Amino acid sequence: MEELKILLVEDDEFAAELIYNYFLDYGFKVTFAFNAYDSLLQLENEDFDVVVLDINLPDMSGFEVLKKIKNKKNNLPVIITSSYDDKNIKLRAFKCGANDYMTKPIDLEELEARIWVHLRQDDKSTSQITPYQKNIFEIKDSAIYFQGQKLDLTSIELDILKFFIKHKGSIIKRDELNIILSTVSSQRSLDNHIKNIRKKIGENAKESSYLKTVYGVGYFFDF
């Protein structure tokens, strides 16, 4: 499946490394640009699914970079990251074409959730759901089939995904999952099971964005 490609424009190497390592675990491809010039050069040479753009860059204002991106690729989602928690700066970013704005320090789980939201909005405007997609997950004989192929799931992963499928289109709270799945020993354990399920259903692919994290609440599953 095609990798989801993120252009990360961030002059703080430590922050960039943290973001890179987080998304690498989910199969995303992250390309670094540590200044405005490199970011614009990357955009000329490669197509990306989303840009995560810092406002404070050493060679050019992030606002100017944002304008240049939107002038050439208006449909490309751009998420601004900034240490400024100021209303006027946020408004300026949105007026320049930003799709979202996050104040540092960035919560990586929230960043991931926001990326999926913007990509899903883009999918809805450019694609149509076929009848086959409506039945993309099927439960048969105590097993789950994805696109007609049986998934290799552990018993706990099977229980979790069954619950998601039966409650598709609804937000599932983490506490609710912990109560229902008595075999899950801790929140860390649940996170690992969710991570494994994502990999097995190709959650890294833009067109396979089924399981999303709802920051501070739980999960949202739909297809």
C-alpha positions in Angstrom: 0.0 0.0 0.0 1.1 3.5 -0.7 2.8 5.3 2.2 1.3 8.5 3.6 3.9 11.2 3.0 4.4 14.0 5.4 6.7 17.0 4.8 7.9 18.3 8.2 9.2 21.8 8.1 10.9 22.3 11.5 14.3 24.0 12.3 14.4 22.3 15.8 16.2 19.0 15.1 15.2 17.5 18.4 11.5 18.3 17.9 11.7 17.0 14.3 13.3 13.7 15.6 10.5 13.1 18.0 7.8 13.6 15.4 9.7 11.4 12.9 10.1 8.5 15.4 6.4 8.7 16.3 5.1 8.5 12.8 7.7 6.0 11.7 6.1 3.5 14.0 2.9 3.7 12.0 4.5 3.3 8.6 4.4 7.0 7.6 7.1 8.5 5.4 8.4 11.7 6.9 10.6 14.0 4.9 12.5 16.8 6.8 13.1 20.3 5.8 14.9 22.5 8.3 14.4 25.8 6.5 12.0 27.5 4.1 14.2 27.1 1.0 14.5 23.3 1.5 10.8 22.9 2.1 9.8 24.7 -1.1 12.4 22.7 -3.0 11.0 19.4 -1.6 7.5 20.5 -2.7 8.8 21.1 -6.2 10.3 17.7 -6.5 7.8 15.4 -4.6 4.1 15.1 -3.9 3.1 15.1 -0.2 -0.2 14.3 1.5 0.2 16.8 4.3 2.7 19.5 5.4 3.4 20.2 9.1 4.9 23.7 9.1 6.7 25.7 11.9 6.1 29.5 11.7 9.6 30.4 13.0 12.1 29.5 10.3 15.7 30.8 10.0 15.5 32.1 6.4 11.8 33.1 5.8 8.6 33.5 7.8 6.4 30.5 7.9 3.5 32.7 6.8 5.4 33.4 3.5 6.1 29.7 3.0 2.4 28.9 3.7 1.3 31.5 1.1 3.7 30.0 -1.5 2.4 26.5 -0.8 -1.2 27.5 -1.1 -0.5 29.4 -4.3 0.8 26.3 -6.0 -1.1 23.5 -4.2 -4.2 24.9 -2.6 -5.7 21.5 -1.8 -2.6 20.3 0.1 -3.4 20.3 3.9 -1.0 22.5 6.0 -0.9 22.2 9.8 0.9 25.1 11.4 2.9 24.5 14.6 4.0 27.4 16.7 5.1 28.4 20.2 2.8 31.4 19.9 -0.6 30.9 21.6 -1.9 34.2 20.4 -5.3 34.8 18.7 -4.0 37.4 16.2 -1.2 35.0 15.0 -3.6 32.2 14.7 -6.0 34.3 12.6 -3.1 35.4 10.4 -2.2 31.8 9.8 -5.7 30.9 8.8 -6.0 34.0 6.6 -2.8 32.8 4.8 -4.5 29.4 4.1 -3.6 27.2 7.1 -5.9 24.2 7.6 -5.0 23.9 11.2 -2.9 25.4 14.0 -1.3 23.7 17.0 0.6 25.4 19.8 3.9 23.9 21.0 4.7 21.7 22.7 2.9 19.4 20.3 1.0 16.3 21.5 2.0 13.8 18.9 -1.2 11.7 19.3 -3.3 14.8 18.7 -1.2 15.8 15.7 -1.8 12.3 14.2 -5.6 12.6 14.9 -5.7 16.1 13.2 -3.8 14.8 10.2 -6.3 12.0 9.7 -9.2 14.4 10.0 -7.9 16.7 7.2 -7.0 13.7 5.0 -10.5 12.3 5.5 -12.1 15.6 4.6 -10.0 15.7 1.4 -11.0 12.1 0.5 -14.7 12.9 0.9 -14.4 15.8 -1.6 -12.4 13.9 -4.2 -13.7 10.3 -4.1 -16.8 8.2 -3.9 -17.5 5.1 -1.8 -18.2 2.0 -3.9 -20.5 -0.8 -2.7 -17.5 -3.0 -2.2 -16.0 -0.5 0.3 -19.2 -0.6 2.4 -18.5 -4.3 3.1 -14.8 -4.0 3.5 -14.8 -5.5 7.0 -16.7 -8.7 7.5 -17.0 -11.0 10.6 -17.3 -14.7 9.6 -16.9 -17.8 11.7 -15.2 -16.1 14.6 -12.7 -14.4 12.2 -12.5 -11.0 10.6 -11.9 -10.5 6.8 -10.5 -7.3 5.4 -11.0 -6.8 1.6 -11.8 -10.5 1.4 -8.7 -11.7 3.2 -8.7 -13.2 6.7 -6.7 -11.1 9.1 -4.1 -12.7 11.3 -5.2 -11.4 14.7 -4.5 -12.4 18.2 -7.6 -13.2 20.4 -7.5 -9.8 22.1 -7.0 -8.0 18.7 -10.0 -10.0 17.4 -12.2 -8.9 20.3 -11.1 -5.2 19.9 -11.7 -5.1 16.2 -15.1 -6.9 16.5 -16.2 -4.3 19.0 -15.1 -1.5 16.7 -16.9 -3.0 13.7 -20.1 -3.5 15.7 -20.0 0.1 16.9 -18.7 1.7 13.7 -19.4 5.4 13.3 -19.3 5.9 17.1 -16.6 7.3 19.4 -15.4 4.5 21.7 -14.0 5.6 25.0 -10.8 4.0 26.3 -12.4 3.3 29.7 -15.2 1.5 28.0 -12.8 -0.7 26.1 -10.9 -1.5 29.3 -14.0 -2.6 31.0 -15.3 -4.7 28.2 -11.9 -6.3 27.5 -11.0 -7.7 30.9 -8.0 -9.4 29.4 -6.3 -6.0 28.7 -4.0 -5.4 31.7 -3.2 -1.7 31.2 -3.7 1.4 29.0 -0.2 0.7 27.7 -1.2 -2.8 26.7 -4.4 -1.5 25.0 -2.3 1.1 23.0 0.0 -1.7 21.8 -3.0 -3.8 20.6 -4.4 -0.8 18.8 -1.1 -0.2 17.2 -0.9 -3.8 16.0 -4.4 -3.6 14.6 -3.6 -0.5 12.6 -0.6 -2.1 11.0 -2.6 -5.2 10.0 -5.4 -3.2 8.3 -3.0 -0.8 6.6 -3.8 2.2 8.7 -0.7 3.9 7.3 -2.4 4.2 3.9 -4.3 7.4 3.1 -7.2 5.4 1.5 -7.4 3.1 4.5 -8.0 5.5 7.3 -10.5 3.6 9.3 -9.3 3.7 12.9 -8.6 7.1 14.4 -7.6 8.4 17.8 -9.9 11.0 19.4 -7.5 13.0 21.5 -8.2 12.7 25.2 -11.3 10.4 24.7 -10.7 7.2 22.8 -11.1 6.0 19.3 -13.4 6.4 16.2 -13.8 3.5 13.7 -15.8 3.8 10.5 -15.8 2.4 6.9 
